[in-house]
Amino acid sequence: MNSQTAIIQVTAAIIVRKGEILIAQRHMDDRLAGMWEFPGGKIEADETPEQCLQRELREELEMEATIGDALGSSVYHYDHMSIELMAYRAFWDGRPFRLVSHQACRWVTPDRLAGYDFTPADLPFVRRLAQGEILLF
């Protein structure tokens, strides 16, 4: 990897409902096809991480959510790009949402997250959730 390669900033939402976390599965025609992730996306110019996450949740899930505290970040170097994934707690408003850019979604308890094939950048947050380092309230 070229040391001059920029690290792309990406956001992820940790959305909790009744002790379960929302995860989404990437489409089969996407990079990392079929893998699971926390919903989110790339930060655009002149956009805060919180604004990005609200926009991405609207675009990907037609979901309205309030963005809460930052829960940390992880850097991962894929073959095609390097990203810094910044996770935030997000509070879904409870209204129906629908899949726009994912093929599936699930509400999963932290102890069952390890049973899903997550993208590498999401794995540090999967581990922290499973170990109780990120509280669900």
C-alpha positions, 0 to 999 in steps of 0.5 A: 500500500502506498504510504501516501494513500489517504485514509477515508473517514467513515461513520457507523451507527450503533443502534440499540432497541430492547437490548439488540443492535441493528446490523445490515448485510451488504448487497452481493454486488457490493465490495465485501459482498454479503458481509455484515456491518453497522449502518453508515457511510463515507463523510462528505466534504464540509460534513460532520460525522454526526451529519454524515450518519444522519444522512446515511441512515436516511439514504440507506434505510429511510430511517430517522435517528438522533446521533449520540456519543462517539464510541471510538474509531478504528483504522483498517487497511483494505486492499482497495482503500484505508478507512477510519471507521468512527462509531456513534450511538444512534437512537432510532425514532421507532418509525418503520424503515426499509432497506435501500442499499442492503440486502438484509438487516437483523436485530441481534444481541451482543452475544450473538454478533460473533455469529455474523461475518462482519467487515474487518473494520467493524470487528473492533466494535463487534468485540467491544459490544460482545465484551460489554465495553459498549453499554446498550443504554 
